[in-house]
Amino acid sequence: MLILLPPSEGKTAPRRGKPLDLDALTAPELTPARQAVVDALGELCRGDVAAAAAVLEIGATQHDLVASNADLASAPTARADAVYSGVVYDALDAASLSSAARRRASTRLAVTSSVFGVVRPADRIPAYRLSGGTTLPGLGPVAAHWRAHLDPAMTGLLGGGLLVDLRSAAYAAFWRPSADLAPQVATVRVLHEVDGVRKVVSHFNKATKGRITRALLEDGANPSTPARLAEALRDLGWLVEVGEPSAKGTQLDVVVEAL
């Protein structure tokens, strides 16, 4: 099983640590593609700060984020699961996972990244600011860049296991599993139900995905099909509805009333 998470926009910047080593990251065959993003982002952010902030959709009070992008190659790094923060990662709370769950996370968890394509929890990365919908001068749309490079690496990471796709739409555009992988793909959507009305609400969506990830890692369940994933989630206390299989996989709706 491979649980694929979105990154967080907010990150905890390491205060100290080794500089970035692209070759040491998961899927080192992505090094040239990663280097292209690092170079394009660095060139943008070493230029006019206001112009860079506009491209990156950074507010006037957050220009320090532009500076942090300028020299990613020399910035201190930490484990990816310590750098990513925000609602998903607060709910996952990787630091408090049991030893067994942390071992499972090292092989069953991956995060989509605008700069690095995909990383594992133990990969050492710097804090950065680059959203999935950004178009970088000299590189083009970040999503299109990764669509051109990610498939072999992601297919290799998935192997014959089940993909539990928890990505948001912006990051799902980085890599779309081929139709022949559809039986191995479970896309999870979280719906918040109030008085019989169901809606996708960002906070519930993110928090529940973090909780689902944590629960699966702690429980040790390793389902091989979308149907068995639904059974595992029901056993863990969630209300799950399973859609019809399609060329894109099977959608699982997890319905919650409260956190």
C-alpha positions as CSV (number, residue, x, y, z in Angstrom):
1,M,0.0,0.0,0.0
2,L,1.2,3.5,-0.8
3,I,-0.6,6.4,0.9
4,L,0.0,9.5,-1.2
5,L,-0.5,12.9,0.6
6,P,-0.5,16.5,-0.6
7,P,2.2,18.8,0.8
8,S,1.3,21.6,3.2
9,E,1.5,25.3,2.2
10,G,2.9,26.0,5.6
11,K,6.2,24.5,6.6
12,T,8.4,24.5,9.6
13,A,11.8,25.8,8.5
14,P,14.8,23.8,9.9
15,R,17.1,25.9,12.0
16,R,20.1,23.7,11.3
17,G,20.9,20.6,9.3
18,K,22.7,19.3,6.3
19,P,22.3,21.2,3.0
20,L,20.0,19.7,0.4
21,D,21.3,16.6,-1.4
22,L,19.0,15.8,-4.3
23,D,20.7,12.5,-5.1
24,A,19.9,11.3,-1.5
25,L,16.1,11.7,-2.0
26,T,13.7,9.0,-2.8
27,A,13.7,8.2,-6.5
28,P,17.1,9.7,-7.4
29,E,16.2,9.4,-11.1
30,L,14.2,12.5,-10.5
31,T,17.3,14.6,-9.7
32,P,17.5,16.4,-13.1
33,A,13.8,17.3,-12.9
34,R,14.2,18.4,-9.3
35,Q,17.3,20.5,-10.1
36,A,15.4,22.2,-12.9
37,V,12.7,23.4,-10.4
38,V,15.3,24.4,-7.8
39,D,17.2,26.5,-10.4
40,A,14.1,28.1,-11.8
41,L,12.7,29.0,-8.3
42,G,16.1,30.3,-7.2
43,E,16.5,32.5,-10.2
44,L,13.0,33.9,-9.8
45,C,13.5,34.6,-6.1
46,R,17.0,36.2,-6.4
47,G,15.5,38.8,-8.7
48,D,12.9,41.4,-8.0
49,V,11.2,40.4,-4.7
50,A,7.9,42.0,-5.5
51,A,7.7,40.3,-8.9
52,A,8.7,37.0,-7.4
53,A,6.0,37.4,-4.7
54,A,3.4,38.1,-7.4
55,V,4.3,34.9,-9.3
56,L,4.3,32.8,-6.1
57,E,1.1,34.6,-4.8
58,I,2.8,35.6,-1.6
59,G,1.4,38.6,0.3
60,A,3.4,41.8,1.0
61,T,3.9,40.8,4.6
62,Q,5.5,37.4,3.6
63,H,8.4,38.5,1.5
64,D,10.7,36.5,3.8
65,L,9.3,33.4,2.0
66,V,10.8,34.7,-1.2
67,A,14.2,34.9,0.4
68,S,13.9,31.4,1.7
69,N,13.4,30.1,-1.8
70,A,16.4,32.0,-3.2
71,D,19.1,29.5,-2.1
72,L,17.4,26.1,-1.4
73,A,20.6,24.3,-2.3
74,S,22.4,25.7,0.8
75,A,19.4,25.9,3.2
76,P,19.3,23.6,6.2
77,T,17.2,20.5,5.8
78,A,15.2,18.2,8.1
79,R,13.0,15.2,7.7
80,A,10.0,15.9,5.4
81,D,7.6,14.7,8.0
82,A,9.0,17.5,10.3
83,V,9.0,20.2,7.7
84,Y,5.4,19.8,6.4
85,S,2.9,21.3,8.8
86,G,-0.7,22.4,8.7
87,V,-4.0,20.6,9.2
88,V,-3.2,17.3,7.5
89,Y,0.1,17.0,9.3
90,D,-1.2,18.2,12.7
91,A,-3.8,15.4,12.5
92,L,-1.2,12.8,11.4
93,D,1.2,14.0,14.2
94,A,4.1,11.9,12.8
95,A,6.3,12.6,15.8
96,S,4.0,10.8,18.2
97,L,3.5,7.7,16.0
98,S,4.4,4.4,17.6
99,S,7.7,2.8,16.5
100,A,5.9,0.2,14.4
101,A,3.8,3.0,12.7
102,R,6.9,5.0,12.0
103,R,8.5,2.0,10.3
104,R,5.3,1.5,8.2
105,A,5.3,5.2,7.3
106,S,8.8,4.9,5.9
107,T,7.6,2.4,3.2
108,R,3.9,3.2,2.9
109,L,3.8,7.0,3.0
110,A,4.8,9.5,0.3
111,V,4.1,13.2,-0.2
112,T,3.7,15.0,-3.5
113,S,6.0,18.1,-3.7
114,S,6.1,21.0,-6.1
115,V,9.8,21.2,-5.8
116,F,10.8,17.6,-5.4
117,G,8.0,15.7,-7.2
118,V,7.6,13.1,-4.5
119,V,9.4,12.5,-1.1
120,R,9.2,10.0,1.7
121,P,8.9,10.9,5.4
122,A,12.7,10.5,6.1
123,D,13.9,12.5,3.0
124,R,15.7,15.6,4.2
125,I,14.3,18.8,2.6
126,P,14.4,22.5,3.2
127,A,11.3,24.7,3.8
128,Y,10.1,26.2,0.5
129,R,7.1,28.1,-0.9
130,L,5.8,26.9,-4.2
131,S,2.2,26.0,-4.8
132,G,1.1,23.3,-7.2
133,G,-0.7,25.7,-9.5
134,T,2.3,28.0,-10.0
135,T,3.9,28.8,-13.4
136,L,7.6,29.4,-13.1
137,P,9.5,31.6,-15.6
138,G,11.9,29.4,-17.6
139,L,10.1,26.2,-16.5
140,G,6.4,26.6,-17.2
141,P,3.6,25.2,-15.1
142,V,4.9,23.2,-12.2
143,A,2.1,20.6,-12.6
144,A,3.0,20.0,-16.3
145,H,6.7,19.7,-15.4
146,W,6.0,16.9,-13.0
147,R,3.5,15.2,-15.3
148,A,6.3,14.8,-17.8
149,H,8.7,13.2,-15.2
150,L,6.9,11.5,-12.4
151,D,5.2,8.4,-13.9
152,P,8.2,6.0,-13.9
153,A,9.1,6.9,-10.4
154,M,5.6,6.7,-9.0
155,T,4.8,3.5,-10.8
156,G,8.0,2.0,-9.2
157,L,7.1,3.2,-5.7
158,L,3.6,1.8,-6.1
159,G,4.7,-1.6,-7.4
160,G,1.8,-4.1,-7.1
161,G,0.2,-2.5,-4.0
162,L,-2.8,-0.3,-3.5
163,L,-2.6,3.5,-4.0
164,V,-4.5,5.4,-1.4
165,D,-4.7,8.8,-3.1
166,L,-5.4,11.5,-0.6
167,R,-4.1,14.4,-2.8
168,S,-5.9,17.6,-3.5
169,A,-6.9,18.4,-7.0
170,A,-3.8,20.7,-7.6
171,Y,-1.4,17.9,-6.7
172,A,-3.4,15.1,-8.4
173,A,-2.5,16.9,-11.6
174,F,1.2,16.1,-11.1
175,W,0.7,12.4,-11.8
176,R,-2.4,10.5,-13.0
177,P,-2.1,6.7,-12.8
178,S,-2.6,5.0,-16.1
179,A,-5.8,3.1,-16.8
180,D,-4.1,-0.3,-16.3
181,L,-3.4,0.7,-12.7
182,A,-7.1,1.6,-12.0
183,P,-7.8,-1.6,-10.0
184,Q,-5.0,-0.5,-7.6
185,V,-6.2,3.0,-7.1
186,A,-8.5,4.2,-4.3
187,T,-9.2,8.0,-4.3
188,V,-10.5,9.2,-1.0
189,R,-13.0,12.1,-0.7
190,V,-14.2,13.4,2.7
191,L,-17.7,14.7,3.0
192,H,-19.0,16.7,6.0
193,E,-22.6,15.9,6.7
194,V,-24.9,18.4,8.5
195,D,-28.6,17.9,8.8
196,G,-28.5,15.4,5.9
197,V,-26.6,17.8,3.6
198,R,-23.1,16.7,2.5
199,K,-20.4,19.1,1.5
200,V,-16.6,19.1,0.9
201,V,-15.2,21.4,3.6
202,S,-11.5,22.1,3.6
203,H,-10.8,21.7,7.3
204,F,-12.8,18.5,7.7
205,N,-11.3,17.1,4.5
206,K,-7.7,17.8,5.5
207,A,-8.0,16.8,9.2
208,T,-9.8,13.6,8.3
209,K,-7.2,12.6,5.8
210,G,-4.5,13.1,8.4
211,R,-6.4,11.0,10.9
212,I,-7.1,8.3,8.3
213,T,-3.4,8.1,7.5
214,R,-2.4,7.9,11.2
215,A,-5.0,5.2,11.9
216,L,-3.9,3.0,9.0
217,L,-0.3,3.3,10.0
218,E,-1.0,2.5,13.7
219,D,-3.4,-0.3,12.9
220,G,-1.0,-2.0,10.4
221,A,-3.8,-2.7,7.9
222,N,-2.4,-3.2,4.4
223,P,-5.4,-3.6,2.1
224,S,-4.7,-4.7,-1.5
225,T,-7.9,-3.4,-3.1
226,P,-10.3,-0.4,-2.8
227,A,-13.0,-2.7,-1.3
228,R,-10.6,-4.0,1.3
229,L,-9.5,-0.4,2.1
230,A,-13.2,0.5,2.7
231,E,-13.5,-2.5,5.0
232,A,-10.4,-1.5,6.9
233,L,-11.7,2.1,7.4
234,R,-15.1,0.9,8.6
235,D,-13.3,-1.4,11.1
236,L,-11.5,1.8,12.3
237,G,-14.8,3.6,12.8
238,W,-15.5,5.6,9.6
239,L,-18.6,5.6,7.5
240,V,-17.4,4.7,4.0
241,E,-19.3,4.6,0.7
242,V,-17.7,2.9,-2.3
243,G,-18.2,4.2,-5.8
244,E,-18.2,2.2,-9.1
245,P,-14.7,1.3,-10.5
246,S,-13.6,3.4,-13.4
247,A,-10.6,4.0,-15.6
248,K,-9.3,6.4,-12.9
249,G,-9.8,3.9,-10.0
250,T,-12.4,3.7,-7.3
251,Q,-13.6,6.6,-5.3
252,L,-14.3,6.1,-1.6
253,D,-16.4,8.7,0.2
254,V,-15.7,9.0,3.9
255,V,-18.6,10.8,5.6
256,V,-18.0,12.7,8.8
257,E,-20.3,14.7,11.1
258,A,-17.7,16.2,13.4
259,L,-14.0,16.0,14.1
